[in-house]
Amino acid sequence: MSANDMDELQAVAQSIADERISASARDGFDTLLQQALRGSVVPAGADAVITAVEVDDLAEKKMVVLTISSYLFRLMVMFHFTPDAATKGHFARLAGDGAAEVGAGGAAGAEGEQAFMDALAECGNLCCGIFNRELGRFFPHLGMSTPNVIDTQCLHYLHKLGHAHVRHFAIDIDQSPRLHVSLCVSAYDRLDFAVSAEEQADTTGELELF
């Protein structure tokens, strides 16, 4: 089989996968994730612009991955990062205290790096907790994983998951470096839901922790 034939087969397989998630559902996943990001990675009072972008090669070296699963789909949210001073400073700003500043260069190596990773993982947990809560309006029996840190190069193998929807977002925040987050949804059945304007407004509330 020639390379052209393989490309055509992959294109057909992708089109079939895409049909499993309606345009409305894709917009719904994107909207709810963006609102979850505003409630987790954007410091209080800061302005942020979140845009969908095309990603060929990211400068970030690592990513924190969390999974939300149901009987109908599995989605992954990937937070891309490089543990440099600017990124550590952003998560120190989010923490609102000295916890993450240790990782930004204040104290000894291993302890400082762990403080940064803890802050990053907690941010991912908060984002996906909000996302999970809002998806619960439409889908029952949702489960969420704990954070895992892997190499960003793994992004090149997303097609192995048989995804039906992938979106990459850039987050531009005042006084912070640009952040990148990816969403990948694998559908086990046809998905169709819509996030109304009223439901979009409701998602700005606080996440309840038990």
Biotite code that builds the C-alpha atoms (Angstrom):
import biotite.structure as struc

atoms = struc.array([
    struc.Atom([0.000, 0.000, 0.000], chain_id="A", res_id=1, res_name="MET", atom_name="CA", element="C"),
    struc.Atom([1.408, 3.384, -1.004], chain_id="A", res_id=2, res_name="SER", atom_name="CA", element="C"),
    struc.Atom([1.893, 6.371, 1.285], chain_id="A", res_id=3, res_name="ALA", atom_name="CA", element="C"),
    struc.Atom([-0.934, 8.188, -0.534], chain_id="A", res_id=4, res_name="ASN", atom_name="CA", element="C"),
    struc.Atom([-3.295, 5.274, 0.094], chain_id="A", res_id=5, res_name="ASP", atom_name="CA", element="C"),
    struc.Atom([-2.389, 5.316, 3.793], chain_id="A", res_id=6, res_name="MET", atom_name="CA", element="C"),
    struc.Atom([-3.037, 9.054, 3.974], chain_id="A", res_id=7, res_name="ASP", atom_name="CA", element="C"),
    struc.Atom([-6.452, 8.606, 2.356], chain_id="A", res_id=8, res_name="GLU", atom_name="CA", element="C"),
    struc.Atom([-7.381, 5.805, 4.774], chain_id="A", res_id=9, res_name="LEU", atom_name="CA", element="C"),
    struc.Atom([-6.340, 7.933, 7.759], chain_id="A", res_id=10, res_name="GLN", atom_name="CA", element="C"),
    struc.Atom([-8.403, 10.845, 6.446], chain_id="A", res_id=11, res_name="ALA", atom_name="CA", element="C"),
    struc.Atom([-11.485, 8.612, 6.082], chain_id="A", res_id=12, res_name="VAL", atom_name="CA", element="C"),
    struc.Atom([-10.986, 7.180, 9.583], chain_id="A", res_id=13, res_name="ALA", atom_name="CA", element="C"),
    struc.Atom([-10.655, 10.698, 10.992], chain_id="A", res_id=14, res_name="GLN", atom_name="CA", element="C"),
    struc.Atom([-13.840, 11.887, 9.254], chain_id="A", res_id=15, res_name="SER", atom_name="CA", element="C"),
    struc.Atom([-15.782, 8.947, 10.730], chain_id="A", res_id=16, res_name="ILE", atom_name="CA", element="C"),
    struc.Atom([-14.436, 9.739, 14.198], chain_id="A", res_id=17, res_name="ALA", atom_name="CA", element="C"),
    struc.Atom([-15.303, 13.426, 13.852], chain_id="A", res_id=18, res_name="ASP", atom_name="CA", element="C"),
    struc.Atom([-18.933, 12.562, 13.069], chain_id="A", res_id=19, res_name="GLU", atom_name="CA", element="C"),
    struc.Atom([-19.311, 10.987, 16.506], chain_id="A", res_id=20, res_name="ARG", atom_name="CA", element="C"),
    struc.Atom([-19.267, 14.415, 18.140], chain_id="A", res_id=21, res_name="ILE", atom_name="CA", element="C"),
    struc.Atom([-21.687, 17.022, 16.829], chain_id="A", res_id=22, res_name="SER", atom_name="CA", element="C"),
    struc.Atom([-20.550, 20.571, 16.137], chain_id="A", res_id=23, res_name="ALA", atom_name="CA", element="C"),
    struc.Atom([-22.625, 21.709, 19.112], chain_id="A", res_id=24, res_name="SER", atom_name="CA", element="C"),
    struc.Atom([-20.932, 19.172, 21.403], chain_id="A", res_id=25, res_name="ALA", atom_name="CA", element="C"),
    struc.Atom([-17.470, 20.208, 20.206], chain_id="A", res_id=26, res_name="ARG", atom_name="CA", element="C"),
    struc.Atom([-18.336, 23.817, 20.973], chain_id="A", res_id=27, res_name="ASP", atom_name="CA", element="C"),
    struc.Atom([-19.664, 22.701, 24.359], chain_id="A", res_id=28, res_name="GLY", atom_name="CA", element="C"),
    struc.Atom([-16.450, 20.886, 25.308], chain_id="A", res_id=29, res_name="PHE", atom_name="CA", element="C"),
    struc.Atom([-14.377, 23.876, 24.187], chain_id="A", res_id=30, res_name="ASP", atom_name="CA", element="C"),
    struc.Atom([-16.547, 26.411, 26.012], chain_id="A", res_id=31, res_name="THR", atom_name="CA", element="C"),
    struc.Atom([-16.624, 24.532, 29.303], chain_id="A", res_id=32, res_name="LEU", atom_name="CA", element="C"),
    struc.Atom([-12.868, 23.943, 29.247], chain_id="A", res_id=33, res_name="LEU", atom_name="CA", element="C"),
    struc.Atom([-12.157, 27.612, 28.555], chain_id="A", res_id=34, res_name="GLN", atom_name="CA", element="C"),
    struc.Atom([-14.346, 28.630, 31.473], chain_id="A", res_id=35, res_name="GLN", atom_name="CA", element="C"),
    struc.Atom([-12.626, 26.077, 33.688], chain_id="A", res_id=36, res_name="ALA", atom_name="CA", element="C"),
    struc.Atom([-9.272, 27.534, 32.641], chain_id="A", res_id=37, res_name="LEU", atom_name="CA", element="C"),
    struc.Atom([-10.416, 31.039, 33.571], chain_id="A", res_id=38, res_name="ARG", atom_name="CA", element="C"),
    struc.Atom([-11.357, 29.726, 36.997], chain_id="A", res_id=39, res_name="GLY", atom_name="CA", element="C"),
    struc.Atom([-8.046, 27.957, 37.608], chain_id="A", res_id=40, res_name="SER", atom_name="CA", element="C"),
    struc.Atom([-5.022, 29.276, 35.697], chain_id="A", res_id=41, res_name="VAL", atom_name="CA", element="C"),
    struc.Atom([-5.922, 32.992, 35.566], chain_id="A", res_id=42, res_name="VAL", atom_name="CA", element="C"),
    struc.Atom([-5.053, 34.976, 38.732], chain_id="A", res_id=43, res_name="PRO", atom_name="CA", element="C"),
    struc.Atom([-7.881, 36.907, 40.375], chain_id="A", res_id=44, res_name="ALA", atom_name="CA", element="C"),
    struc.Atom([-8.327, 40.327, 38.769], chain_id="A", res_id=45, res_name="GLY", atom_name="CA", element="C"),
    struc.Atom([-6.081, 39.559, 35.788], chain_id="A", res_id=46, res_name="ALA", atom_name="CA", element="C"),
    struc.Atom([-7.152, 39.915, 32.170], chain_id="A", res_id=47, res_name="ASP", atom_name="CA", element="C"),
    struc.Atom([-6.759, 36.853, 29.949], chain_id="A", res_id=48, res_name="ALA", atom_name="CA", element="C"),
    struc.Atom([-7.353, 36.022, 26.296], chain_id="A", res_id=49, res_name="VAL", atom_name="CA", element="C"),
    struc.Atom([-7.900, 32.368, 25.398], chain_id="A", res_id=50, res_name="ILE", atom_name="CA", element="C"),
    struc.Atom([-7.710, 31.461, 21.719], chain_id="A", res_id=51, res_name="THR", atom_name="CA", element="C"),
    struc.Atom([-7.802, 28.227, 19.749], chain_id="A", res_id=52, res_name="ALA", atom_name="CA", element="C"),
    struc.Atom([-4.499, 27.697, 17.919], chain_id="A", res_id=53, res_name="VAL", atom_name="CA", element="C"),
    struc.Atom([-2.858, 25.257, 15.548], chain_id="A", res_id=54, res_name="GLU", atom_name="CA", element="C"),
    struc.Atom([0.036, 23.393, 17.140], chain_id="A", res_id=55, res_name="VAL", atom_name="CA", element="C"),
    struc.Atom([2.869, 21.888, 15.121], chain_id="A", res_id=56, res_name="ASP", atom_name="CA", element="C"),
    struc.Atom([5.624, 21.947, 17.708], chain_id="A", res_id=57, res_name="ASP", atom_name="CA", element="C"),
    struc.Atom([5.427, 23.360, 21.219], chain_id="A", res_id=58, res_name="LEU", atom_name="CA", element="C"),
    struc.Atom([8.366, 24.980, 22.976], chain_id="A", res_id=59, res_name="ALA", atom_name="CA", element="C"),
    struc.Atom([7.253, 23.529, 26.306], chain_id="A", res_id=60, res_name="GLU", atom_name="CA", element="C"),
    struc.Atom([9.089, 20.391, 27.418], chain_id="A", res_id=61, res_name="LYS", atom_name="CA", element="C"),
    struc.Atom([6.587, 18.688, 29.735], chain_id="A", res_id=62, res_name="LYS", atom_name="CA", element="C"),
    struc.Atom([2.851, 18.387, 30.230], chain_id="A", res_id=63, res_name="MET", atom_name="CA", element="C"),
    struc.Atom([0.528, 17.564, 33.090], chain_id="A", res_id=64, res_name="VAL", atom_name="CA", element="C"),
    struc.Atom([-2.251, 15.241, 31.907], chain_id="A", res_id=65, res_name="VAL", atom_name="CA", element="C"),
    struc.Atom([-5.623, 14.645, 33.558], chain_id="A", res_id=66, res_name="LEU", atom_name="CA", element="C"),
    struc.Atom([-8.439, 12.440, 32.292], chain_id="A", res_id=67, res_name="THR", atom_name="CA", element="C"),
    struc.Atom([-12.209, 12.712, 32.650], chain_id="A", res_id=68, res_name="ILE", atom_name="CA", element="C"),
    struc.Atom([-14.095, 9.563, 31.654], chain_id="A", res_id=69, res_name="SER", atom_name="CA", element="C"),
    struc.Atom([-17.671, 8.383, 31.295], chain_id="A", res_id=70, res_name="SER", atom_name="CA", element="C"),
    struc.Atom([-19.391, 5.456, 29.615], chain_id="A", res_id=71, res_name="TYR", atom_name="CA", element="C"),
    struc.Atom([-19.688, 7.569, 26.462], chain_id="A", res_id=72, res_name="LEU", atom_name="CA", element="C"),
    struc.Atom([-16.325, 9.287, 26.141], chain_id="A", res_id=73, res_name="PHE", atom_name="CA", element="C"),
    struc.Atom([-12.877, 9.836, 27.546], chain_id="A", res_id=74, res_name="ARG", atom_name="CA", element="C"),
    struc.Atom([-11.246, 13.236, 27.414], chain_id="A", res_id=75, res_name="LEU", atom_name="CA", element="C"),
    struc.Atom([-7.741, 14.343, 28.285], chain_id="A", res_id=76, res_name="MET", atom_name="CA", element="C"),
    struc.Atom([-6.678, 17.839, 29.316], chain_id="A", res_id=77, res_name="VAL", atom_name="CA", element="C"),
    struc.Atom([-2.975, 18.526, 28.841], chain_id="A", res_id=78, res_name="MET", atom_name="CA", element="C"),
    struc.Atom([-1.203, 21.485, 30.483], chain_id="A", res_id=79, res_name="PHE", atom_name="CA", element="C"),
    struc.Atom([2.090, 22.149, 28.679], chain_id="A", res_id=80, res_name="HIS", atom_name="CA", element="C"),
    struc.Atom([4.931, 23.741, 30.640], chain_id="A", res_id=81, res_name="PHE", atom_name="CA", element="C"),
    struc.Atom([8.645, 24.333, 30.944], chain_id="A", res_id=82, res_name="THR", atom_name="CA", element="C"),
    struc.Atom([9.900, 24.701, 34.531], chain_id="A", res_id=83, res_name="PRO", atom_name="CA", element="C"),
    struc.Atom([11.561, 28.069, 33.925], chain_id="A", res_id=84, res_name="ASP", atom_name="CA", element="C"),
    struc.Atom([11.520, 31.152, 36.147], chain_id="A", res_id=85, res_name="ALA", atom_name="CA", element="C"),
    struc.Atom([8.627, 32.841, 34.311], chain_id="A", res_id=86, res_name="ALA", atom_name="CA", element="C"),
    struc.Atom([6.355, 29.798, 34.571], chain_id="A", res_id=87, res_name="THR", atom_name="CA", element="C"),
    struc.Atom([7.245, 29.222, 38.212], chain_id="A", res_id=88, res_name="LYS", atom_name="CA", element="C"),
    struc.Atom([6.532, 32.879, 38.890], chain_id="A", res_id=89, res_name="GLY", atom_name="CA", element="C"),
    struc.Atom([3.075, 32.541, 37.332], chain_id="A", res_id=90, res_name="HIS", atom_name="CA", element="C"),
    struc.Atom([2.131, 29.623, 39.560], chain_id="A", res_id=91, res_name="PHE", atom_name="CA", element="C"),
    struc.Atom([3.562, 31.441, 42.564], chain_id="A", res_id=92, res_name="ALA", atom_name="CA", element="C"),
    struc.Atom([1.223, 34.292, 41.666], chain_id="A", res_id=93, res_name="ARG", atom_name="CA", element="C"),
    struc.Atom([-1.692, 31.863, 41.431], chain_id="A", res_id=94, res_name="LEU", atom_name="CA", element="C"),
    struc.Atom([-0.851, 30.317, 44.801], chain_id="A", res_id=95, res_name="ALA", atom_name="CA", element="C"),
    struc.Atom([-1.028, 33.717, 46.440], chain_id="A", res_id=96, res_name="GLY", atom_name="CA", element="C"),
    struc.Atom([1.603, 32.823, 49.029], chain_id="A", res_id=97, res_name="ASP", atom_name="CA", element="C"),
    struc.Atom([5.214, 31.722, 49.184], chain_id="A", res_id=98, res_name="GLY", atom_name="CA", element="C"),
    struc.Atom([4.585, 28.057, 48.414], chain_id="A", res_id=99, res_name="ALA", atom_name="CA", element="C"),
    struc.Atom([5.395, 28.157, 44.713], chain_id="A", res_id=100, res_name="ALA", atom_name="CA", element="C"),
    struc.Atom([7.967, 30.946, 45.036], chain_id="A", res_id=101, res_name="GLU", atom_name="CA", element="C"),
    struc.Atom([10.336, 28.362, 46.441], chain_id="A", res_id=102, res_name="VAL", atom_name="CA", element="C"),
    struc.Atom([10.322, 26.684, 43.034], chain_id="A", res_id=103, res_name="GLY", atom_name="CA", element="C"),
    struc.Atom([10.864, 30.047, 41.356], chain_id="A", res_id=104, res_name="ALA", atom_name="CA", element="C"),
    struc.Atom([14.386, 30.210, 42.761], chain_id="A", res_id=105, res_name="GLY", atom_name="CA", element="C"),
    struc.Atom([14.012, 30.916, 46.435], chain_id="A", res_id=106, res_name="GLY", atom_name="CA", element="C"),
    struc.Atom([15.225, 27.709, 48.074], chain_id="A", res_id=107, res_name="ALA", atom_name="CA", element="C"),
    struc.Atom([17.025, 24.477, 47.632], chain_id="A", res_id=108, res_name="ALA", atom_name="CA", element="C"),
    struc.Atom([16.574, 22.436, 44.479], chain_id="A", res_id=109, res_name="GLY", atom_name="CA", element="C"),
    struc.Atom([14.539, 19.310, 45.155], chain_id="A", res_id=110, res_name="ALA", atom_name="CA", element="C"),
    struc.Atom([12.249, 20.984, 47.662], chain_id="A", res_id=111, res_name="GLU", atom_name="CA", element="C"),
    struc.Atom([11.708, 23.955, 45.383], chain_id="A", res_id=112, res_name="GLY", atom_name="CA", element="C"),
    struc.Atom([10.948, 21.818, 42.330], chain_id="A", res_id=113, res_name="GLU", atom_name="CA", element="C"),
    struc.Atom([8.472, 19.754, 44.330], chain_id="A", res_id=114, res_name="GLN", atom_name="CA", element="C"),
    struc.Atom([6.703, 22.920, 45.500], chain_id="A", res_id=115, res_name="ALA", atom_name="CA", element="C"),
    struc.Atom([6.366, 24.034, 41.880], chain_id="A", res_id=116, res_name="PHE", atom_name="CA", element="C"),
    struc.Atom([5.098, 20.638, 40.711], chain_id="A", res_id=117, res_name="MET", atom_name="CA", element="C"),
    struc.Atom([2.592, 20.525, 43.581], chain_id="A", res_id=118, res_name="ASP", atom_name="CA", element="C"),
    struc.Atom([1.263, 23.971, 42.619], chain_id="A", res_id=119, res_name="ALA", atom_name="CA", element="C"),
    struc.Atom([1.019, 22.961, 38.961], chain_id="A", res_id=120, res_name="LEU", atom_name="CA", element="C"),
    struc.Atom([-0.768, 19.697, 39.768], chain_id="A", res_id=121, res_name="ALA", atom_name="CA", element="C"),
    struc.Atom([-3.180, 21.486, 42.086], chain_id="A", res_id=122, res_name="GLU", atom_name="CA", element="C"),
    struc.Atom([-3.993, 23.970, 39.323], chain_id="A", res_id=123, res_name="CYS", atom_name="CA", element="C"),
    struc.Atom([-4.704, 21.072, 36.954], chain_id="A", res_id=124, res_name="GLY", atom_name="CA", element="C"),
    struc.Atom([-6.884, 19.397, 39.570], chain_id="A", res_id=125, res_name="ASN", atom_name="CA", element="C"),
    struc.Atom([-8.862, 22.594, 40.090], chain_id="A", res_id=126, res_name="LEU", atom_name="CA", element="C"),
    struc.Atom([-9.367, 23.140, 36.356], chain_id="A", res_id=127, res_name="CYS", atom_name="CA", element="C"),
    struc.Atom([-10.523, 19.585, 35.688], chain_id="A", res_id=128, res_name="CYS", atom_name="CA", element="C"),
    struc.Atom([-12.660, 19.618, 38.833], chain_id="A", res_id=129, res_name="GLY", atom_name="CA", element="C"),
    struc.Atom([-14.565, 22.611, 37.459], chain_id="A", res_id=130, res_name="ILE", atom_name="CA", element="C"),
    struc.Atom([-14.714, 21.012, 33.996], chain_id="A", res_id=131, res_name="PHE", atom_name="CA", element="C"),
    struc.Atom([-15.946, 17.723, 35.479], chain_id="A", res_id=132, res_name="ASN", atom_name="CA", element="C"),
    struc.Atom([-18.621, 19.491, 37.511], chain_id="A", res_id=133, res_name="ARG", atom_name="CA", element="C"),
    struc.Atom([-19.992, 21.330, 34.478], chain_id="A", res_id=134, res_name="GLU", atom_name="CA", element="C"),
    struc.Atom([-19.924, 18.236, 32.267], chain_id="A", res_id=135, res_name="LEU", atom_name="CA", element="C"),
    struc.Atom([-21.994, 16.561, 34.984], chain_id="A", res_id=136, res_name="GLY", atom_name="CA", element="C"),
    struc.Atom([-24.890, 18.764, 33.871], chain_id="A", res_id=137, res_name="ARG", atom_name="CA", element="C"),
    struc.Atom([-25.010, 16.692, 30.688], chain_id="A", res_id=138, res_name="PHE", atom_name="CA", element="C"),
    struc.Atom([-23.393, 13.334, 31.474], chain_id="A", res_id=139, res_name="PHE", atom_name="CA", element="C"),
    struc.Atom([-23.784, 11.148, 34.582], chain_id="A", res_id=140, res_name="PRO", atom_name="CA", element="C"),
    struc.Atom([-21.168, 8.842, 36.115], chain_id="A", res_id=141, res_name="HIS", atom_name="CA", element="C"),
    struc.Atom([-18.036, 10.889, 35.431], chain_id="A", res_id=142, res_name="LEU", atom_name="CA", element="C"),
    struc.Atom([-14.649, 9.983, 36.887], chain_id="A", res_id=143, res_name="GLY", atom_name="CA", element="C"),
    struc.Atom([-11.465, 12.064, 37.034], chain_id="A", res_id=144, res_name="MET", atom_name="CA", element="C"),
    struc.Atom([-7.856, 10.877, 37.215], chain_id="A", res_id=145, res_name="SER", atom_name="CA", element="C"),
    struc.Atom([-4.975, 12.231, 39.271], chain_id="A", res_id=146, res_name="THR", atom_name="CA", element="C"),
    struc.Atom([-2.346, 14.346, 37.442], chain_id="A", res_id=147, res_name="PRO", atom_name="CA", element="C"),
    struc.Atom([0.454, 12.643, 35.500], chain_id="A", res_id=148, res_name="ASN", atom_name="CA", element="C"),
    struc.Atom([3.559, 14.385, 34.150], chain_id="A", res_id=149, res_name="VAL", atom_name="CA", element="C"),
    struc.Atom([4.873, 13.218, 30.773], chain_id="A", res_id=150, res_name="ILE", atom_name="CA", element="C"),
    struc.Atom([6.975, 14.602, 27.912], chain_id="A", res_id=151, res_name="ASP", atom_name="CA", element="C"),
    struc.Atom([5.216, 17.049, 25.580], chain_id="A", res_id=152, res_name="THR", atom_name="CA", element="C"),
    struc.Atom([6.525, 15.048, 22.612], chain_id="A", res_id=153, res_name="GLN", atom_name="CA", element="C"),
    struc.Atom([3.834, 12.484, 23.464], chain_id="A", res_id=154, res_name="CYS", atom_name="CA", element="C"),
    struc.Atom([1.406, 14.954, 21.875], chain_id="A", res_id=155, res_name="LEU", atom_name="CA", element="C"),
    struc.Atom([2.494, 13.623, 18.478], chain_id="A", res_id=156, res_name="HIS", atom_name="CA", element="C"),
    struc.Atom([0.870, 10.266, 19.294], chain_id="A", res_id=157, res_name="TYR", atom_name="CA", element="C"),
    struc.Atom([-2.643, 11.531, 20.106], chain_id="A", res_id=158, res_name="LEU", atom_name="CA", element="C"),
    struc.Atom([-3.949, 9.893, 16.939], chain_id="A", res_id=159, res_name="HIS", atom_name="CA", element="C"),
    struc.Atom([-3.293, 6.529, 18.582], chain_id="A", res_id=160, res_name="LYS", atom_name="CA", element="C"),
    struc.Atom([-6.195, 7.292, 20.946], chain_id="A", res_id=161, res_name="LEU", atom_name="CA", element="C"),
    struc.Atom([-8.708, 7.313, 18.083], chain_id="A", res_id=162, res_name="GLY", atom_name="CA", element="C"),
    struc.Atom([-9.799, 10.807, 19.045], chain_id="A", res_id=163, res_name="HIS", atom_name="CA", element="C"),
    struc.Atom([-12.903, 12.457, 17.645], chain_id="A", res_id=164, res_name="ALA", atom_name="CA", element="C"),
    struc.Atom([-12.074, 16.000, 18.739], chain_id="A", res_id=165, res_name="HIS", atom_name="CA", element="C"),
    struc.Atom([-8.804, 17.786, 19.457], chain_id="A", res_id=166, res_name="VAL", atom_name="CA", element="C"),
    struc.Atom([-8.327, 21.455, 20.281], chain_id="A", res_id=167, res_name="ARG", atom_name="CA", element="C"),
    struc.Atom([-5.281, 23.416, 21.402], chain_id="A", res_id=168, res_name="HIS", atom_name="CA", element="C"),
    struc.Atom([-5.598, 26.678, 23.325], chain_id="A", res_id=169, res_name="PHE", atom_name="CA", element="C"),
    struc.Atom([-3.165, 29.521, 23.981], chain_id="A", res_id=170, res_name="ALA", atom_name="CA", element="C"),
    struc.Atom([-3.737, 31.530, 27.158], chain_id="A", res_id=171, res_name="ILE", atom_name="CA", element="C"),
    struc.Atom([-2.338, 35.065, 27.245], chain_id="A", res_id=172, res_name="ASP", atom_name="CA", element="C"),
    struc.Atom([-2.406, 36.615, 30.722], chain_id="A", res_id=173, res_name="ILE", atom_name="CA", element="C"),
    struc.Atom([-1.138, 40.009, 31.855], chain_id="A", res_id=174, res_name="ASP", atom_name="CA", element="C"),
    struc.Atom([2.332, 39.768, 33.419], chain_id="A", res_id=175, res_name="GLN", atom_name="CA", element="C"),
    struc.Atom([2.599, 36.024, 32.727], chain_id="A", res_id=176, res_name="SER", atom_name="CA", element="C"),
    struc.Atom([4.106, 33.852, 29.973], chain_id="A", res_id=177, res_name="PRO", atom_name="CA", element="C"),
    struc.Atom([1.837, 32.401, 27.296], chain_id="A", res_id=178, res_name="ARG", atom_name="CA", element="C"),
    struc.Atom([0.417, 29.053, 28.413], chain_id="A", res_id=179, res_name="LEU", atom_name="CA", element="C"),
    struc.Atom([-0.788, 26.186, 26.206], chain_id="A", res_id=180, res_name="HIS", atom_name="CA", element="C"),
    struc.Atom([-3.480, 23.642, 26.998], chain_id="A", res_id=181, res_name="VAL", atom_name="CA", element="C"),
    struc.Atom([-4.708, 20.792, 24.777], chain_id="A", res_id=182, res_name="SER", atom_name="CA", element="C"),
    struc.Atom([-8.034, 18.951, 24.796], chain_id="A", res_id=183, res_name="LEU", atom_name="CA", element="C"),
    struc.Atom([-8.478, 15.489, 23.285], chain_id="A", res_id=184, res_name="CYS", atom_name="CA", element="C"),
    struc.Atom([-11.856, 13.697, 23.289], chain_id="A", res_id=185, res_name="VAL", atom_name="CA", element="C"),
    struc.Atom([-12.318, 10.045, 22.330], chain_id="A", res_id=186, res_name="SER", atom_name="CA", element="C"),
    struc.Atom([-15.994, 9.164, 21.812], chain_id="A", res_id=187, res_name="ALA", atom_name="CA", element="C"),
    struc.Atom([-17.463, 5.686, 22.333], chain_id="A", res_id=188, res_name="TYR", atom_name="CA", element="C"),
    struc.Atom([-20.882, 6.719, 21.010], chain_id="A", res_id=189, res_name="ASP", atom_name="CA", element="C"),
    struc.Atom([-22.460, 9.710, 19.311], chain_id="A", res_id=190, res_name="ARG", atom_name="CA", element="C"),
    struc.Atom([-22.340, 12.832, 21.496], chain_id="A", res_id=191, res_name="LEU", atom_name="CA", element="C"),
    struc.Atom([-24.630, 15.809, 21.141], chain_id="A", res_id=192, res_name="ASP", atom_name="CA", element="C"),
    struc.Atom([-25.247, 18.501, 23.751], chain_id="A", res_id=193, res_name="PHE", atom_name="CA", element="C"),
    struc.Atom([-25.389, 22.288, 23.857], chain_id="A", res_id=194, res_name="ALA", atom_name="CA", element="C"),
    struc.Atom([-24.239, 24.756, 26.486], chain_id="A", res_id=195, res_name="VAL", atom_name="CA", element="C"),
    struc.Atom([-26.836, 27.513, 26.732], chain_id="A", res_id=196, res_name="SER", atom_name="CA", element="C"),
    struc.Atom([-26.019, 31.147, 27.469], chain_id="A", res_id=197, res_name="ALA", atom_name="CA", element="C"),
    struc.Atom([-27.535, 30.749, 30.938], chain_id="A", res_id=198, res_name="GLU", atom_name="CA", element="C"),
    struc.Atom([-25.399, 27.694, 31.691], chain_id="A", res_id=199, res_name="GLU", atom_name="CA", element="C"),
    struc.Atom([-22.306, 29.537, 30.491], chain_id="A", res_id=200, res_name="GLN", atom_name="CA", element="C"),
    struc.Atom([-23.018, 32.316, 32.978], chain_id="A", res_id=201, res_name="ALA", atom_name="CA", element="C"),
    struc.Atom([-23.565, 29.814, 35.809], chain_id="A", res_id=202, res_name="ASP", atom_name="CA", element="C"),
    struc.Atom([-20.137, 28.218, 35.394], chain_id="A", res_id=203, res_name="THR", atom_name="CA", element="C"),
    struc.Atom([-18.388, 31.208, 36.957], chain_id="A", res_id=204, res_name="THR", atom_name="CA", element="C"),
    struc.Atom([-19.322, 30.053, 40.458], chain_id="A", res_id=205, res_name="GLY", atom_name="CA", element="C"),
    struc.Atom([-16.885, 28.526, 42.916], chain_id="A", res_id=206, res_name="GLU", atom_name="CA", element="C"),
    struc.Atom([-16.039, 24.843, 42.895], chain_id="A", res_id=207, res_name="LEU", atom_name="CA", element="C"),
    struc.Atom([-17.273, 23.032, 45.956], chain_id="A", res_id=208, res_name="GLU", atom_name="CA", element="C"),
    struc.Atom([-14.706, 20.727, 47.550], chain_id="A", res_id=209, res_name="LEU", atom_name="CA", element="C"),
    struc.Atom([-15.675, 17.847, 49.842], chain_id="A", res_id=210, res_name="PHE", atom_name="CA", element="C"),
])
